[in-house]
Amino acid sequence: MKTPYEILIRPILTEKMLTQQENLRKYAFEVDKRATKIDIKRAVEARFDVSVEKVNTITVHGKSKRQQTRRGITRGKSRSWKKAIVTLRPGDSIDFFAGTNV
C-alpha cells in the first residue's frame, strides 16, 4: 500500500478549480495512475484531516507534439496522467496557502 504522499502528487490550482473550491467544496489533484477511488479518498482524509464525500477520476491523455529542428520535424507526445476531483462534506475545507506570506 502506498502512502498518501505517493498517491497525491500535486494539487491542481487553476482559476476554475479555485472557484469550485469556494462554491462547491471540490478540490482537484494529480494522482498516481494506478490509484483507485478508495485509495484517493483514504489519502486525502489522512493527509488533510477532512471527510471526503465523493471522488471522480479522469485520465488525461497526452497530446501529440511536433517540433521543427534543423534536421526536420521531431514528433513526440506529452505524458498521460490521472486527475481526481474530490468533493468534501459540508463544513470541511483544505487551505493550500496556509502559512505563506503573500
N, C-alpha and C positions, 0 to 999 in steps of 0.2 A: 504494500500500500504506500502510495506517495504522500508526502507531507503537503499541507496547504500551500506552502511556498513553492513547491514544484508544480502543483496543479494550476494555480493562479499566476500567470506570467506577468501581466500588467493590466492596470485599468485603462479603459478607453475613455478619454476625456475630450469629446468633441462638443461643439455647441449644441447639437441636437440631444446628446446624452445628458448634458448639464441641465437642459430644460426638463427632460424626463425625470431626472433625479429630484428636482424641486417639486414637480407636479404629480408624478405617478409612482414615486419611490422605486424607480428602475435604475439599475446600475449595470454597466457593461464591462466585461473583462476579456482579455485574450487568455485562453486556457490551453492546456496540453491537448493535443489532438486525440489522445486515447482516453481522455477523462469522460466519464458518464455524468448524467444529470445529478445522480446521487452523490458522486464524488465532488462535484462542483458545489452542491448545496452544503455538504459537510465542511468543505474547505472554507467557504465564505462564513459560515456560522462559527467555525473555530478561530479564524483569523481576525474577524471584526466584531465578534460577540453580538450578533444580531440574529433574528429569526427570519428564515427565508420562506416565502410563501410559494414561489413558483420559479422554475428555471427553464428558459428557452435557449436552444443552441442552434448555431448556424455555422456551416463550413464555408469559409470564404475561399474560393478557388483562385489560384494565382493567375495573373494576367500575362499574356504573351507580350514580349518586348522585342523591339528591333533597334539596333544601334548602328549608325553609319561610322565606319572606320576607314583608314587608308587602304585597307585590304579588301574592302567590300562591306556587306551587311552581316552583322553578327546577330543571330537570333538567340533568344533566351526566354526565361519565364521567371516571374517573381514567385515567391514561395506561397503555398496554401497554408491557411491557419484556421483555427476554430475560435468562434466568438460565443460567449454566453451572456445572455441578458437575464439578470436576477431581479425578481420583484420581492421587496421586503414587506413584512407585516406592518400594519399601521403603527406609528409611534417609533419605529426603528429608522435609523439613517446611518450612513457612513460618511465621515468627514475626511476627504483625501488631503485637505490643505491644513490640517491641524498642526500647529507648531511652526508654521512658516511665517516669516516676516516679509510680507509683500509690500 
